[in-house]
Amino acid sequence: MALMGVQLVVSLLVASIMQRMAPHCSFARWLLCNGSLFRFKHPSEGELCALAGKQMPKNTRRDRRQNGASENKPLTVPKDIDLHLESAPINALDALVLRFFLEYQWLIDFALYSLGVYLFTEGYYCLVDASKEVNIGAIWCLLTILFTLRTLFTLMSHYFRSEEGGERSVCLAFGFLSLLVAMLVLVVREDYLEFGLEPGLASVFDNLEVFLKRQGWEWSIPVTRLTVKLGLAAICSFIGALLAFPGLRLAQTHLDALELNADRPMIQILLHTSFLSPVVVLLMWVKPIARDFLENAPMGKTSVTLMSSTTFSSVRLWTVVCLCVLRLALTRYHMQAYLNLAHKWVEQMKREAGRIAAIDIQRKVTRVFCYLTVVTLQYMGPTLLMLFSTLLLKSLGDFSWGLLPETPGVTPALVLPPTPAPVLPGLEEEEPEEFEEDIQATVARFSGALAALQAVFTPLFYRGLFAFLTWWVAACQVISSLFGIYFHQYLMQS
């Protein structure tokens, strides 16, 4: 297994470019600051006083504090004033005040560079027989998934630090609900949900037993299939808690985007397709609905084979990738719908009676813009998880992007590399090439360890693992977003 290859050189080059270009050229910063998104400016106290028909107080609260006056009454205005917010395009200077902007910029830029490295490795594997090299693109995809989970965990911890506690209860409730659903899903037979977890876990246990016996160890590891599934259920519960608020936010922005684009039917069709895309992903792994129907479609009393098993696997991968790209392409419509919440709140306030403090109006309008990057991360985070887990499913699961039928591959048997003989200190020769030989021996041992891991964790195992991960991310989005639709459509209006 070659460690120093073209892939590693390209990976180091991309990492260097990403580090040097981040302050000057950032796709994440361009996505928000390219002039297509408009924010609403909060009104000043002078504008509010003019709309309320009274003069601006001579002594503001700051002046009263400096003069030592005890009176500190906030400026209040009637709620039904004729207030119209001024809009302005978002620029790079405005983005500096956004919450979690650095985390957003790092994650989106890293995901873009990871996609570039992955596309290069896919082309490299098509042109060159690189079966003995480490798939660097898969490592970048795995890092993107880990960084996305870390960012979503940071956002969830922000809700846990809230003084009210309502957000914490929502996360815990979705976590327990996800645990229950995951335990039910993991006991479903492969005849209905074809993740491939059972064959994958069986291959890992069998190969691990062979490996340990060749090393002279007894097979006494207290790891059973039930323990592994309980661990997967716990991970699913954690992911469900992370995707609770992203799903609720997606439901709100989806309804607002539909209202904002009421006169554009094509955009509404794309918005509905994007919102229902996780449902399509769920059905793609339901064997009686997807594979059995497409491979042997019933035509009267006979059945017609529409596509082979290999072609169906490729179609499923392409379907998930295209749906993820569609959702990412509609980011601007959802983010503008979120920014319009400030305008909607002002219009709702104007229909109410009473008075409101001017500082409350300013805070409400400003808060919508300050949390723009948080909402963007909640919108793009689950999509990035689904996209890159699908890319890992293709690469590590030994699938193909081609839609033409191919000869099905065979999972390689466990072939362990020979262990290099140890070099005794007394038999070493004092040669100038001693340091180079030590490096070569270290690389050989490291390559042997990687080859042993590859022999234990076969593509059959990765197929089951990442297929289940892709399906579960889609399931969490369906559960949380549908609950969000019910919440915003019925509970908020009651």
Backbone torsions as a table, in degrees:
resi	resn	phi	psi	omega
1	MET	NA	115.2	-177.2
2	ALA	-78.4	128.8	-179.6
3	LEU	-96.5	-40.0	179.9
4	MET	-96.8	87.6	-179.0
5	GLY	-126.1	-170.1	-179.2
6	VAL	-63.3	-37.5	-178.8
7	GLN	-61.1	-42.7	-179.4
8	LEU	-66.8	-38.3	178.8
9	VAL	-63.9	-44.8	178.2
10	VAL	-64.6	-38.2	179.4
11	SER	-63.6	-44.1	177.7
12	LEU	-65.8	-36.6	178.2
13	LEU	-65.5	-42.5	178.9
14	VAL	-65.3	-40.0	178.3
15	ALA	-63.2	-39.1	178.0
16	SER	-66.9	-42.3	179.2
17	ILE	-64.2	-41.5	180.0
18	MET	-61.9	-39.9	-178.9
19	GLN	-69.5	-38.2	-176.2
20	ARG	-82.8	-28.4	-175.7
21	MET	-91.4	-12.7	-176.8
22	ALA	-58.2	-44.1	-179.9
23	PRO	-69.9	-20.9	-173.3
24	HIS	-106.0	-39.2	-175.9
25	CYS	-136.4	112.2	-177.6
26	SER	-133.2	125.0	177.7
27	PHE	-66.9	-37.4	179.2
28	ALA	-63.5	-42.1	178.8
29	ARG	-68.6	-37.8	178.3
30	TRP	-66.4	-33.5	-177.9
31	LEU	-61.9	-33.9	-179.8
32	LEU	-96.6	-23.6	-170.8
33	CYS	-117.5	26.8	179.1
34	ASN	-89.3	5.8	177.4
35	GLY	92.0	-2.3	-179.6
36	SER	-88.5	-18.2	178.2
37	LEU	-102.5	138.5	-178.1
38	PHE	-120.5	131.2	176.1
39	ARG	-104.0	165.9	179.4
40	PHE	-110.4	129.6	179.9
41	LYS	-83.1	143.6	178.2
42	HIS	-78.4	145.0	-179.5
43	PRO	-75.3	149.6	176.6
44	SER	-81.1	168.4	178.9
45	GLU	-65.9	-33.2	177.2
46	GLY	-65.5	-41.4	178.1
47	GLU	-65.2	-40.5	179.2
48	LEU	-66.3	-38.9	178.1
49	CYS	-66.4	-38.6	178.7
50	ALA	-65.4	-39.4	178.0
51	LEU	-69.6	-31.3	179.4
52	ALA	-79.8	-9.3	177.7
53	GLY	79.9	29.7	176.6
54	LYS	-138.5	162.8	-176.2
55	GLN	-79.5	154.1	176.3
56	MET	-69.6	130.4	179.3
57	PRO	-59.6	140.5	-178.8
58	LYS	-67.4	-40.8	-179.8
59	ASN	-102.6	110.9	176.3
60	THR	-77.6	176.9	-178.6
61	ARG	-63.2	-33.9	178.9
62	ARG	-66.7	-40.6	178.6
63	ASP	-66.3	-38.8	179.9
64	ARG	-65.2	-35.7	177.0
65	ARG	-68.0	-36.9	179.8
66	GLN	-69.9	-32.6	-179.9
67	ASN	-83.1	-5.7	178.4
68	GLY	80.3	16.1	-179.6
69	ALA	-72.4	143.2	-179.4
70	SER	-82.0	-20.7	-176.8
71	GLU	-78.1	127.2	-178.5
72	ASN	-140.2	57.7	-179.1
73	LYS	-83.5	131.7	179.0
74	PRO	-72.9	153.8	177.2
75	LEU	-72.7	125.3	-179.9
76	THR	-118.3	149.3	179.0
77	VAL	-134.7	157.0	175.9
78	PRO	-64.5	146.7	-179.8
79	LYS	-70.9	-25.2	-175.4
80	ASP	-92.6	26.3	177.4
81	ILE	-71.2	155.8	-177.7
82	ASP	-83.5	75.7	-176.2
83	LEU	-97.4	129.1	175.9
84	HIS	-126.8	119.1	-177.4
85	LEU	-76.2	141.4	177.2
86	GLU	-87.5	132.5	-179.8
87	SER	-102.1	153.5	-179.9
88	ALA	-153.3	144.5	177.3
89	PRO	-67.0	146.3	-179.5
90	ILE	-78.1	129.9	176.5
91	ASN	-115.1	176.7	-176.3
92	ALA	-64.6	-31.9	179.3
93	LEU	-69.4	-35.3	177.3
94	ASP	-66.7	-31.9	-176.2
95	ALA	-69.0	-17.0	-177.7
96	LEU	-68.4	-22.8	-178.4
97	VAL	-92.4	0.3	-176.5
98	LEU	-74.8	143.8	178.0
99	ARG	-70.5	136.8	177.6
100	PHE	57.5	33.9	-179.3
101	PHE	-69.7	-39.5	-179.6
102	LEU	-65.2	-41.6	176.9
103	GLU	-63.4	-39.6	178.1
104	TYR	-64.4	-46.2	-178.4
105	GLN	-64.1	-41.6	-179.6
106	TRP	-64.5	-45.9	-175.5
107	LEU	-67.1	-46.5	-177.1
108	ILE	-67.0	-42.6	178.7
109	ASP	-65.8	-40.7	179.3
110	PHE	-65.7	-38.7	177.3
111	ALA	-63.2	-38.8	178.9
112	LEU	-66.2	-44.2	178.0
113	TYR	-67.1	-35.5	176.8
114	SER	-62.9	-40.7	177.4
115	LEU	-63.3	-38.2	176.6
116	GLY	-64.1	-43.7	178.0
117	VAL	-64.5	-39.1	179.7
118	TYR	-63.9	-43.7	178.3
119	LEU	-63.1	-36.9	177.1
120	PHE	-65.2	-44.4	-179.8
121	THR	-65.2	-34.4	177.3
122	GLU	-65.2	-43.5	176.2
123	GLY	-66.5	-35.7	179.2
124	TYR	-65.8	-39.8	178.7
125	TYR	-70.5	-25.8	177.4
126	CYS	-75.0	-30.8	-176.7
127	LEU	-92.7	-30.3	-173.1
128	VAL	-127.0	143.1	174.5
129	ASP	-78.5	93.0	-176.1
130	ALA	-111.0	37.9	-177.8
131	SER	-67.5	-21.5	-179.4
132	LYS	-91.6	0.0	-179.6
133	GLU	-98.5	155.6	175.2
134	VAL	-74.1	133.8	179.8
135	ASN	-77.3	97.5	-178.6
136	ILE	-66.8	-35.0	179.2
137	GLY	-60.9	-38.0	177.5
138	ALA	-65.7	-35.0	178.0
139	ILE	-65.9	-42.1	177.3
140	TRP	-63.3	-40.2	178.4
141	CYS	-64.2	-41.5	178.4
142	LEU	-63.8	-40.0	177.2
143	LEU	-64.5	-36.6	177.8
144	THR	-63.3	-41.4	177.4
145	ILE	-62.5	-43.6	180.0
146	LEU	-65.7	-41.3	178.7
147	PHE	-67.2	-35.1	177.8
148	THR	-66.3	-43.2	177.1
149	LEU	-63.1	-39.0	178.4
150	ARG	-64.9	-41.0	179.3
151	THR	-66.0	-43.6	177.5
152	LEU	-64.0	-34.8	176.3
153	PHE	-66.6	-36.6	176.5
154	THR	-62.9	-41.3	177.8
155	LEU	-66.1	-40.2	179.2
156	MET	-66.5	-38.2	177.3
157	SER	-64.4	-28.0	175.1
158	HIS	-64.4	-38.1	176.6
159	TYR	-69.0	-34.0	-179.4
160	PHE	-69.3	-25.1	178.6
161	ARG	-84.4	0.0	180.0
162	SER	-67.7	142.8	-178.0
163	GLU	-74.4	-27.7	-176.7
164	GLU	-69.6	-43.4	177.6
165	GLY	93.0	-9.4	179.6
166	GLY	-66.9	-40.1	178.7
167	GLU	-64.4	-37.4	178.5
168	ARG	-63.4	-40.2	179.1
169	SER	-65.9	-37.0	178.3
170	VAL	-64.5	-44.2	179.2
171	CYS	-62.9	-43.5	-179.7
172	LEU	-66.9	-38.7	179.5
173	ALA	-64.0	-43.1	178.4
174	PHE	-69.3	-30.9	176.7
175	GLY	-65.7	-44.3	178.2
176	PHE	-68.9	-37.3	176.6
177	LEU	-64.2	-40.7	178.5
178	SER	-65.8	-36.7	177.6
179	LEU	-62.3	-43.3	179.7
180	LEU	-65.1	-45.9	-179.6
181	VAL	-64.8	-40.2	-179.9
182	ALA	-63.9	-41.1	178.9
183	MET	-65.7	-33.4	176.5
184	LEU	-71.3	-38.5	-178.6
185	VAL	-68.7	-37.0	-176.0
186	LEU	-70.6	-15.4	178.2
187	VAL	-97.5	-0.9	177.4
188	VAL	-73.7	139.5	-177.5
189	ARG	-71.0	158.5	-180.0
190	GLU	-67.5	-15.2	177.5
191	ASP	-68.5	-17.4	-178.4
192	TYR	-112.8	-46.3	175.8
193	LEU	-116.6	106.5	-171.5
194	GLU	-93.2	63.7	175.1
195	PHE	-72.2	-36.7	-173.8
196	GLY	88.3	20.3	179.7
197	LEU	-68.4	-41.3	-177.6
198	GLU	-62.4	-51.7	176.6
199	PRO	-63.2	-34.7	179.8
200	GLY	-66.4	-44.7	178.4
201	LEU	-67.2	-36.5	177.7
202	ALA	-62.9	-40.6	179.4
203	SER	-67.1	-37.8	179.1
204	VAL	-65.1	-45.2	-179.6
205	PHE	-65.6	-40.0	178.9
206	ASP	-65.8	-45.6	-179.5
207	ASN	-68.3	-35.0	178.4
208	LEU	-67.7	-36.3	177.4
209	GLU	-64.3	-43.0	177.7
210	VAL	-64.1	-41.5	-178.9
211	PHE	-63.6	-44.8	-178.7
212	LEU	-67.7	-35.8	178.0
213	LYS	-67.2	-36.4	178.3
214	ARG	-70.5	-25.3	176.2
215	GLN	-85.1	-1.2	179.2
216	GLY	85.5	15.9	-179.8
217	TRP	-103.6	150.7	177.4
218	GLU	-86.3	148.5	179.8
219	TRP	-81.0	85.5	-178.5
220	SER	-129.8	22.8	179.9
221	ILE	-75.2	122.5	-177.2
222	PRO	-79.0	54.5	178.8
223	VAL	-114.8	116.3	179.3
224	THR	-111.5	170.6	179.5
225	ARG	-65.1	-33.4	178.2
226	LEU	-66.2	-39.7	178.7
227	THR	-64.0	-41.3	178.5
228	VAL	-63.9	-40.7	179.9
229	LYS	-68.7	-34.3	175.1
230	LEU	-65.6	-37.6	175.2
231	GLY	-64.5	-40.4	176.2
232	LEU	-63.6	-38.2	178.0
233	ALA	-64.5	-38.5	177.5
234	ALA	-65.3	-41.1	176.8
235	ILE	-63.6	-39.5	177.8
236	CYS	-63.9	-37.5	176.7
237	SER	-63.6	-40.6	178.0
238	PHE	-64.3	-44.7	179.0
239	ILE	-64.7	-39.1	178.0
240	GLY	-61.9	-39.0	176.6
241	ALA	-66.9	-37.5	179.0
242	LEU	-65.6	-35.5	-175.1
243	LEU	-94.0	11.6	-179.9
244	ALA	-67.9	-59.2	-178.7
245	PHE	-70.1	-34.2	171.9
246	PRO	-57.4	-37.9	177.7
247	GLY	-69.5	-41.3	177.3
248	LEU	-64.0	-39.6	178.3
249	ARG	-68.1	-38.3	178.8
250	LEU	-61.5	-40.2	178.5
251	ALA	-62.1	-41.6	-179.6
252	GLN	-67.3	-47.0	-179.6
253	THR	-67.2	-30.3	177.6
254	HIS	-65.9	-45.9	178.3
255	LEU	-64.2	-40.5	179.2
256	ASP	-68.8	-36.5	178.3
257	ALA	-67.2	-37.1	176.0
258	LEU	-64.0	-40.8	178.4
259	GLU	-68.1	-37.2	-179.8
260	LEU	-68.6	-33.3	-178.5
261	ASN	-109.1	41.3	-177.9
262	ALA	-64.9	-27.2	-178.8
263	ASP	-96.4	13.7	-179.4
264	ARG	-126.5	89.2	-174.6
265	PRO	-64.2	-34.5	-180.0
266	MET	-65.2	-41.3	177.7
267	ILE	-65.5	-36.6	178.2
268	GLN	-65.3	-37.6	176.9
269	ILE	-63.3	-43.1	178.2
270	LEU	-65.3	-37.1	178.7
271	LEU	-66.0	-42.5	177.0
272	HIS	-64.6	-40.7	178.7
273	THR	-63.0	-42.3	179.0
274	SER	-65.1	-40.8	-178.5
275	PHE	-67.2	-35.8	-178.7
276	LEU	-90.4	2.4	-178.4
277	SER	-60.9	-37.7	176.1
278	PRO	-61.5	-30.1	176.9
279	VAL	-65.3	-39.7	177.2
280	VAL	-63.1	-40.5	178.8
281	VAL	-63.4	-39.9	177.9
282	LEU	-61.1	-44.0	-176.9
283	LEU	-70.5	-24.0	-178.3
284	MET	-66.9	-20.8	178.4
285	TRP	-104.7	4.7	173.1
286	VAL	-87.1	108.6	-169.6
287	LYS	-61.2	-44.7	179.9
288	PRO	-64.4	-26.7	-177.4
289	ILE	-88.8	-39.2	-172.9
290	ALA	-99.1	-72.8	-171.9
291	ARG	-66.5	-48.2	-178.0
292	ASP	-63.7	-34.2	-178.4
293	PHE	-74.9	-40.0	-176.5
294	LEU	-81.0	-32.4	179.5
295	GLU	-78.2	-35.7	179.4
296	ASN	-134.8	74.9	-178.0
297	ALA	-71.3	129.4	179.9
298	PRO	-72.1	125.7	176.9
299	MET	-126.8	84.2	-176.2
300	GLY	73.9	-124.1	179.3
301	LYS	-89.7	-7.8	-180.0
302	THR	-115.0	174.0	177.6
303	SER	-127.9	142.6	-178.2
304	VAL	-115.8	132.2	177.7
305	THR	-83.5	110.6	-178.7
306	LEU	-82.9	-34.0	179.6
307	MET	-156.4	158.4	179.4
308	SER	-79.2	172.6	-179.6
309	SER	-65.6	-39.8	178.8
310	THR	-66.6	-40.2	178.8
311	THR	-65.7	-38.5	178.3
312	PHE	-63.4	-40.5	178.0
313	SER	-62.1	-40.2	177.9
314	SER	-67.9	-41.3	177.7
315	VAL	-61.6	-38.7	179.3
316	ARG	-64.9	-41.4	177.7
317	LEU	-64.0	-45.4	179.6
318	TRP	-63.0	-37.2	-180.0
319	THR	-63.2	-45.9	-179.8
320	VAL	-64.8	-42.9	-179.3
321	VAL	-64.0	-43.8	-179.9
322	CYS	-64.5	-39.0	178.0
323	LEU	-66.9	-36.9	176.4
324	CYS	-66.6	-41.6	178.4
325	VAL	-63.9	-39.1	177.3
326	LEU	-61.5	-44.1	-180.0
327	ARG	-65.9	-39.8	177.9
328	LEU	-66.9	-33.3	179.6
329	ALA	-69.5	-22.8	-179.7
330	LEU	-95.2	16.9	-178.5
331	THR	-61.5	-41.6	-175.3
332	ARG	-62.5	-39.1	-179.2
333	TYR	-65.9	-39.5	179.5
334	HIS	-71.1	-38.7	-179.1
335	MET	-69.9	-36.8	176.3
336	GLN	-67.7	-35.1	175.2
337	ALA	-63.7	-36.0	176.7
338	TYR	-68.2	-42.6	179.6
339	LEU	-63.4	-27.8	178.8
340	ASN	-73.0	-4.8	176.6
341	LEU	-61.8	-31.4	177.5
342	ALA	-63.1	-44.1	178.2
343	HIS	-66.0	-40.4	179.6
344	LYS	-65.3	-37.1	179.7
345	TRP	-66.7	-39.8	178.6
346	VAL	-65.1	-42.0	178.8
347	GLU	-64.6	-36.5	176.7
348	GLN	-69.6	-37.7	178.9
349	MET	-63.9	-36.1	-178.2
350	LYS	-68.2	-17.8	177.9
351	ARG	-90.7	-0.4	-179.4
352	GLU	-99.8	163.0	178.6
353	ALA	-104.0	159.4	178.3
354	GLY	107.4	-167.2	-178.7
355	ARG	-124.1	158.8	-179.1
356	ILE	-142.7	146.7	179.4
357	ALA	-70.0	141.9	-180.0
358	ALA	-63.7	-35.5	-179.9
359	ILE	-65.8	-30.4	177.7
360	ASP	-68.4	-38.0	176.3
361	ILE	-64.7	-43.3	-179.4
362	GLN	-65.3	-40.9	179.9
363	ARG	-66.8	-40.8	-178.1
364	LYS	-64.7	-43.4	-179.6
365	VAL	-69.0	-40.6	-178.2
366	THR	-70.8	-36.1	-177.0
367	ARG	-63.0	-34.1	179.5
368	VAL	-61.1	-44.1	-179.3
369	PHE	-72.9	-36.8	-175.9
370	CYS	-64.3	-27.0	-178.9
371	TYR	-98.2	21.4	-179.2
372	LEU	-64.1	-44.4	-179.2
373	THR	-69.0	-30.8	175.9
374	VAL	-63.6	-45.1	178.9
375	VAL	-66.1	-37.4	178.1
376	THR	-64.3	-41.4	176.8
377	LEU	-65.3	-40.0	178.1
378	GLN	-66.7	-28.4	178.5
379	TYR	-79.8	-43.6	-173.6
380	MET	-89.1	-23.1	-176.7
381	GLY	-58.9	-54.9	178.5
382	PRO	-60.3	-34.5	178.5
383	THR	-67.4	-39.1	176.4
384	LEU	-64.8	-39.0	177.0
385	LEU	-60.6	-44.9	-178.9
386	MET	-68.0	-40.7	-177.7
387	LEU	-65.6	-49.3	-174.8
388	PHE	-77.2	-26.4	172.2
389	SER	-69.2	-32.1	174.6
390	THR	-68.3	-39.7	176.9
391	LEU	-63.9	-39.3	176.1
392	LEU	-67.0	-36.0	177.5
393	LEU	-61.5	-39.0	178.9
394	LYS	-69.6	-46.6	-173.8
395	SER	-72.9	-53.9	-177.0
396	LEU	-78.4	-24.1	178.3
397	GLY	-85.1	1.0	176.4
398	ASP	60.6	43.5	173.6
399	PHE	-94.5	-179.9	-179.5
400	SER	-132.9	149.0	175.2
401	TRP	-82.3	-14.4	-177.4
402	GLY	-69.7	140.7	-179.2
403	LEU	-94.0	-3.6	177.2
404	LEU	-86.2	147.8	-179.3
405	PRO	-63.7	138.6	179.4
406	GLU	-126.4	165.6	176.1
407	THR	-71.5	123.2	-176.3
408	PRO	-62.3	136.7	179.9
409	GLY	-76.6	160.2	179.9
410	VAL	-112.6	131.7	179.0
411	THR	-65.2	122.8	-176.6
412	PRO	-64.7	145.1	177.8
413	ALA	-75.0	168.9	-178.3
414	LEU	-75.6	109.0	177.6
415	VAL	-122.6	110.3	-177.6
416	LEU	-92.2	137.6	179.2
417	PRO	-70.7	151.6	178.3
418	PRO	-65.5	138.7	179.6
419	THR	-77.7	125.0	-178.5
420	PRO	-65.6	143.3	-179.2
421	ALA	-69.3	137.9	-179.6
422	PRO	-69.6	146.3	179.7
423	VAL	-95.8	121.0	-179.3
424	LEU	-76.4	141.8	-178.1
425	PRO	-62.5	-34.7	-176.8
426	GLY	-74.3	-19.6	-177.9
427	LEU	-95.4	1.5	-179.4
428	GLU	-73.6	145.1	177.5
429	GLU	-104.4	138.8	180.0
430	GLU	-79.7	92.0	179.9
431	GLU	-122.6	157.2	177.9
432	PRO	-64.7	-23.9	-177.8
433	GLU	-88.4	13.2	-177.0
434	GLU	-63.5	-40.7	-178.7
435	PHE	-65.9	-40.7	179.1
436	GLU	-65.8	-37.2	178.5
437	GLU	-66.6	-36.9	176.9
438	ASP	-63.4	-40.7	178.5
439	ILE	-64.1	-43.0	179.4
440	GLN	-64.0	-37.9	177.9
441	ALA	-66.3	-39.7	178.1
442	THR	-63.7	-44.0	178.3
443	VAL	-63.6	-37.6	179.7
444	ALA	-65.9	-41.6	178.2
445	ARG	-66.2	-39.9	178.8
446	PHE	-65.8	-39.7	177.7
447	SER	-65.0	-38.2	177.4
448	GLY	-64.1	-38.0	177.9
449	ALA	-65.5	-41.8	178.0
450	LEU	-65.1	-38.3	178.1
451	ALA	-65.0	-36.7	177.9
452	ALA	-66.0	-40.3	176.8
453	LEU	-64.3	-38.7	177.4
454	GLN	-64.7	-33.4	179.6
455	ALA	-72.1	-32.2	179.8
456	VAL	-78.8	-49.4	-179.3
457	PHE	-95.4	91.5	-175.9
458	THR	-83.4	166.9	175.5
459	PRO	-56.7	-26.9	177.8
460	LEU	-62.8	-36.3	177.9
461	PHE	-71.2	-43.3	-179.7
462	TYR	-65.3	-32.1	177.3
463	ARG	-61.1	-47.1	-180.0
464	GLY	-67.6	-40.6	-175.9
465	LEU	-67.0	-52.1	-174.4
466	PHE	-80.1	-24.2	171.3
467	ALA	-65.6	-42.4	177.6
468	PHE	-66.3	-39.6	179.4
469	LEU	-64.4	-44.1	178.6
470	THR	-61.6	-45.6	-179.2
471	TRP	-65.0	-38.2	-176.3
472	TRP	-70.9	-38.1	176.3
473	VAL	-61.5	-41.3	176.5
474	ALA	-64.6	-39.9	179.7
475	ALA	-64.0	-41.3	178.5
476	CYS	-63.8	-38.7	177.6
477	GLN	-65.1	-39.8	179.5
478	VAL	-64.1	-45.7	-177.3
479	ILE	-63.7	-50.3	-175.5
480	SER	-71.5	-39.0	-178.2
481	SER	-70.9	-39.2	177.1
482	LEU	-66.4	-37.9	174.5
483	PHE	-65.0	-35.9	177.3
484	GLY	-65.4	-38.4	176.3
485	ILE	-62.1	-44.8	178.6
486	TYR	-63.3	-39.5	-178.0
487	PHE	-66.6	-47.5	-176.2
488	HIS	-76.6	-27.7	-177.0
489	GLN	-85.5	-33.3	-172.3
490	TYR	-117.6	-50.9	-175.9
491	LEU	-69.2	-37.5	-178.6
492	MET	-72.6	-26.8	-178.6
493	GLN	-90.0	-12.6	-178.9
494	SER	-82.8	NA	NA
